[in-house]
């Protein structure tokens, strides 16, 4: 019975050592899991920060894109307004040019009429001068015959 008891004590010691080894192994596994978990949390926090930075950058880029789009839209509207103003001004200038063309034609007609009148007056003056010359020649002839 003593042998049996000693054998049981040995088996208990072996089981205790095995249990202690298993507990140590479990503690090592637990420590490894804690380290892995802490590392995972640290990586996730860093990734979250990086994602947050990326998100901030994306938001800033979106704001810049919206500002650029708004500025482009405003510039396009301004250009469209200026284009309409220029088209109106071009139409007005075209009308003015047309009106000036008509006025020029009327002035050319008036100038031609005035030139005709001047020529007629010149012809009349030439005729009168010729008549004066003829009259003075006649008077000279008449006066020379009397003497």
Secondary structure in CASP SS format (residue, H / E / C, confidence):
PFRMAT SS
TARGET T0000
AUTHOR 0000-0000-0000
METHOD secondary structure of the structure
MODEL  1
X C 1.00
X H 1.00
X H 1.00
X H 1.00
X H 1.00
X H 1.00
X H 1.00
X H 1.00
X H 1.00
X H 1.00
X H 1.00
X H 1.00
X H 1.00
X H 1.00
X H 1.00
X H 1.00
X H 1.00
X H 1.00
X H 1.00
X H 1.00
X H 1.00
X H 1.00
X H 1.00
X H 1.00
X H 1.00
X H 1.00
X H 1.00
X H 1.00
X H 1.00
X H 1.00
X H 1.00
X H 1.00
X H 1.00
X H 1.00
X H 1.00
X H 1.00
X H 1.00
X H 1.00
X H 1.00
X H 1.00
X H 1.00
X H 1.00
X H 1.00
X H 1.00
X H 1.00
X H 1.00
X H 1.00
X H 1.00
X H 1.00
X H 1.00
X H 1.00
X H 1.00
X H 1.00
X H 1.00
X H 1.00
X H 1.00
X H 1.00
X H 1.00
X H 1.00
X H 1.00
X H 1.00
X H 1.00
X H 1.00
X H 1.00
X H 1.00
X H 1.00
X H 1.00
X H 1.00
X H 1.00
X H 1.00
X H 1.00
X H 1.00
X H 1.00
X H 1.00
X H 1.00
X H 1.00
X H 1.00
X H 1.00
X H 1.00
X H 1.00
X H 1.00
X H 1.00
X H 1.00
X H 1.00
X H 1.00
X H 1.00
X H 1.00
X H 1.00
X H 1.00
X H 1.00
X H 1.00
X H 1.00
X H 1.00
X H 1.00
X H 1.00
X H 1.00
X H 1.00
X H 1.00
X H 1.00
X H 1.00
X H 1.00
X H 1.00
X H 1.00
X H 1.00
X H 1.00
X H 1.00
X H 1.00
X H 1.00
X H 1.00
X H 1.00
X H 1.00
X H 1.00
X H 1.00
X H 1.00
X H 1.00
X H 1.00
X H 1.00
X H 1.00
X H 1.00
X H 1.00
X H 1.00
X H 1.00
X H 1.00
X H 1.00
X H 1.00
X H 1.00
X H 1.00
X H 1.00
X H 1.00
X H 1.00
X H 1.00
X H 1.00
X H 1.00
X H 1.00
X H 1.00
X H 1.00
X H 1.00
X H 1.00
X H 1.00
X H 1.00
X H 1.00
X H 1.00
X H 1.00
X H 1.00
X H 1.00
X H 1.00
X C 1.00
END
